[in-house]
Amino acid sequence: MSKLLKKPFLAITVFMLALLTACSGKSSETTGESNTPKEGDVINAKIGVISYMTGPGAAYGEAITNGFNLAQKEINEKGEVHIDLVIEDSAGKQEQALSAAQKLMSDDSIVALLGPTLSTEMNVVGPEADLNGIPIMGTSTTAEGIPQIGEYVFRNSIPEALAIPAAVKKAVDKYDVKKVAILYGNDDVFTKSGFDTMKKVAEDMGLEITTIETFQKGQADYNAQLTKIKGQNPDLILASALYNEGAVIMDQARKLGINVPFVGGNGFNSPQVIEIAGDAANGLIVATPWFGEKEDPKVQEFNSKYESEYKKKPDQFAAQAYDALYLYAEALKNAGEADRDKVKDALLEIKDLEGILGKFSFDKDGDVVMDPTVLVIEGGKFEIFE
């Protein structure tokens, strides 16, 4: 090859190498940027829901799912996080809840779980979620020991261990209580846990426990237990029950002439008690983070949006569910991506996040940190118990 031809060839070769190097460098830089969400990007996340949608406690699942759906709509409209919900029915049964959870967890695109509704269900679902390394948040699971199941298990519902003592103390102080009777469902983890707390509180306060009576889920006739309680003449009845059994218990108690106040656990705190028991529900005392009549603009705005959407007033379970999805949205924003481990870590770092129930934080176990409000049913509605 002549020298005249070599120089242009060499120049072209050098130019091509430089071009390839530049292209290669640009490609590497672009790949690196694609792995990190840019500021302003929408974080897309899919969250699984296990809810009690059919069966005797379906009002819980309906309220909870309504709360999730309302929050989802608002969060997605804000544009920082886009959440898709995949909802499965547990029917309040352990085996169905576990099956639903396994189905959801097998989908790698699902970053977190909400539910299940009952503590009984969470006792089988929680360990499975923890084993699979997926965050799970109970919005109504208040039995003792739920967050301690594992590092991926959270709840934003006030546990019975905080709510019941607050309610009992207020009732004892108000009515100068000396003697109590206890009635509880002995075939459910949630109601059994509530009983354990009630018994311990009564003993710690030096109250005389006149009798301890039990019942089973779905029971219709409580006259035998209530007749025995009436004969003991207690100043107060502590009842750990879900709303459907609890309302029937209060109705039958009033018909037997038992007019003393009741202190109920978290499951007793539902407008359904008033709908089922009517005037017999008057005198029921519960502790809760939710009071729909509170003169708080956030609460009243939530009430208005919920009633407009679902044609009924929200209850505690709807409110807790609503706030739970906002907690996940906050964790997703702080994590920067829909990653199971990063979302779990981001949840633990949340401090004093303002919700409609109050300010949310989690302790080291993933349990909510929040003060309850004590309510009483009077005149067919919940009021602040002074």
N, C-alpha and C positions, 0 to 999 in steps of 0.2 A: 504494500500500500504506500502511495507517495506521501511525503510530508504535508502536502497541500490538503490531502484528504484526511489525514490523521487528526489535524487540529480541530476541524469542525466536528468530527466524530467524538473526540475527547470532550469537547465543550457540551455536546448534546448528552453524553453519558453522565457528566457531572451534574447537569441540569436535572436530568431524570432522577438521579439518586437523591438530590436535594428535595425534589418534589415528593418522592416516595417517603422520605424521612419526615417531612412536614405533615403529610397526610396521616402517617402512622402516629405521630405525636398528637394530632388533633383527635384521632379516633380513640386513643387511650384516655384522653381528658374527658371526652364525652361519656365514655363508659363509666368513669369514676363518678361523674355528676349524676348519672341516672340511678345510682344506688342510694343517693341521699335526697330526701324530699326537699324541694325548694320552698323557700318562704312564700306563703300565699297559695301553695298547692292544696287541693282538697284531699284529705285522708279518707280513703274508702275502707269501710270495715263491715264485716258480716258478723252478726251476733245471734247466737241460738237462744231460744226461750223455751223453758219447760214450765207449763202452767196447768193448773187444775181447771180445765175447761168444761168437763162434763161430770155429772155425779152430784151427790148431795151438797158438796161445798163449792159448786161451780160459781157462785157469786164472788168468791175470793178471786178465782182465776179471771173472771170477766173484768172485775175492777182493775186488777193488776195489768192485764193485757191492754185495757183501755189507756191506762197510765203510760205504758210503754209506747203505744201508738201515737198518743198526743205529743209526747216528748220527741219521738222520732221525727214527726212532721216539722216541729219547730227547729230542731237541730239541723236537719237537712236544708231547711230554708235559709239558715244563717250562712251556710256555704263553707265553713271551715272543715267540717267532718260530714261525711255522708254515710249513714248507717242503714244497712238492710237487716231486717229481722226475719229469722226463720223460726216459726212457732210450732211447737209440738205439744199435744195434750197428754197429761199424766193421769187424768181422772182421779187424782188423789191417791194413787196406788204405787207402792214402792217399785214393784217389778216393771210397771209401765213407765214410771219416771226414769228408771235405769235404762230401759230399752231406748227411750227417747233421747236420753243423754248420750248413749253410745252411738246412736245414729248421727247426732249433731257433731260429736267429737271426731268422728271418722272423716268429716269434711275438713280438710286442712285449711280451707279458706275461712273457716269460722274462727275468729280470734278470741272470743269469750262467750260465757254462758250467763243467763239470768234465770233465777229460779233454782230448784222447783219451789212450789208454794208451801208445802208442809215440812216441818223439821224431820218428820218420819222419813220423808222422801230424801231430804238432804243427807241423812245419815248413810244412805247407800250411794247416792250420786256424788256427794262431796269427795269421798276417797278416790273414786274413779277419775274425777276431774283432776284431782291433785296428782294422781299417778300419770295422767296424760299431759300434765304441765299446761293446763288451760285455766285461766282465771274464771271463777264462778262466784256470782254474787246473789245471795238470798235477799229478797226484799220483804219477806214475811216470816222468815225462819228465826224464831226468837228463843228456842230451847237452849239450855245451857250446853256449852261446849262446841257449838257449830263452827266458829272460826278456827278453833284448835284442831279441827280435822286435818288441816294441812296448810302449807304456805300459800297455796293458790285459792283458798276458800275465804270469802269475805261476806259481810252482810251490812246493809245500811238500815236495818230495822232494830229498834231498841230491844235488847234482850229482856226476857222475863225477870232476870236477876236484878235489873235496874227498875223496870216498870212496876212490878208487883210491890216491892217494899215501899215505893213512893205512895202508891194508892192505899196500902194498908195503914201506913203511918198517918196519913191525912184522915182516914176514916176513924181510926182509934182516937185521935186527938179530938175530932169533931163530936163523936158520940160517946166518949168516955167508955170505950169498949173494954170489957174484962174477960168475956168468954166468946169463943168463936167455934163454929162448926166448919168442917172442910168437906167439899164434895168435888170429885174429879173423875175424869175418864182414865181408866187404868189400862187401856189397850192402844194408847197413842203416845208416841215419844214426846210430842209437844205438850199435851195435857198432863202427862206424868211429870215432866220437867217443871211445869207450872205448880203442880202440887208440892214437889220437893222444895221449891222456893217459898211457897205459902207456909208450909209447915215450919221451915227454918225461921222465917220472919216471925211467926207467932211465938215460937219458942224463945227466940232472941229478945222479944219484947215482953216476955213473962206472961203471955196470955194463956188462959186455960183453954185447951182444945177439948170440947165436950164430946165430939164424935168425928170419925173420918169415914165417909161413905164413898163408894165407887159406883161407876156405871160404865157401859160400853157404847162405842160409837153406833149411832143409829137407833139407840134405845128410845122407846116412845113413852113408857110409863115410869115415873120417878116417885110415885106416891109412897112406896115402902121406905125409900131413903129419906124423903122429906118428912114423913110422919115421925120417924125416929129423931130427926133433927129438931122438929117442933117440940117434941117431948123433952129435949135437953135445954130448951129456952136460951139459945145463944143471943148475944148482942149483935152479932155480925156473921154472915155466911161468906166463906171464901170458896169460890167456884172456879175451877180450871176446866173450861169447856170451849168448844168451838161454838160459833153463833147459833147454829141450827139446834143443837142440843141445849145450849144455854138459854135460848129464848123459851123453849118448852119447859125447862126446869123452873124458870121464873114465873111463868104462867101458872103452872101447877102449884108452886109454892104459895102464890097469892090466893089461889082458890082454896088452899088448906088453911088460910088465915095467918100465914107467915109473912109479916110485914116489915121485918128488919132489913137493913140495907145488905146488898151483895157487893163484894169486891170480885171483879173478874180479871182474868188474864188477857193477854193480847188478842186471842181469838174471839173473845167476847165483844171486842170493840168494833162493832159494825152497825150501820143503820138497819141492817136486816133484823137485828134483835128487836128494834122498835116495831118494824113492820109485822113481825111474827107475834110478838108478845103484847103489843099495844100498850095500854096503861100499866100492865104488869111489869114492864121494863123499868118503870120509875124506881129510883133508888139504886140503880146499878152504877158502881164506881169503877173507873178504869184509868190507867195512866198511859199516855200516848204522846208522841211528838206532834200529832196532827190535831188541830182544832179548826174546823172549817169556818167558824164564825169569827175567827181572829181578825181584828182590824189592821191587817197588814196588806198593803197593795199587791204584793206577790201572791198571797193566798187568795185574795178576791179576784185577781185576774185569772188565776188557775181555775177557780170555781166557775167563772163565767165561760171560759173556753171549754171546760169539761162538759158543763150543762148544755152548751150550744151544740157540742159534737155528739153527746150521748143521751141527752134529754133526761138526765138524772144528776143528783149531786154526787161529787166524789167522796170517797171515804179514805180512811188511813191507808188502805192497801193500794189504792190508785195513786195517792200522793207519794208513797214510798217508792212505787215503781217508777213514777215520773222522775223523781230525783235520782234514782239509780241509773237511769239511762244518761242523764246529764253527768253523773260521776264517771261513767265510762267514756263519754265524749271528752271530758276534761283530761282523763288519763290518756286517751288517744292523741290529743293535741300535744300533751307534754312528752309522750313517748316519741312522737314524730312519725310514727308508722304503725300499721296494724300487725304488730308482732306480739305473740302471747306473753313472752317473758318480759318484754319492755312495758307492756300494759300492766302486768302484775306489779312491777316495780314502781310504775308511775302512780298506781292507786295508793300504795303505802305512803307516798310522798304528799298526797293531798292534805292540806291543812286549812280548816275553816272555809271550805267552799260554800258559798251562800246558796241554799236551796229554799224551796217553799216550806220545808219542815224546820229550817234553821241552818246553822253552820255545821258542815260535815268535816270530820277528820276520822282517820282510822288509827287504832293502836297497832302495836307490833304484831299482834295476832290477826289483824284484818277485821277487828270488831269496831263497830261505830262508836264514836265518842259524842254524846249528845244528852241534854237534860230533858226528861219527860214533863208533860203537863197532865195534871189530874183532872178528870172530867166526871160528871155525874149526869145521869138521865133524869130530867125533871120536866113535867108537862109534855112528855113525848119528844124531847129533843136533848141533845148533849149540851151541857153548860159547864163553865169553869166551876170546879168544886172548891169553894172558899172555906 
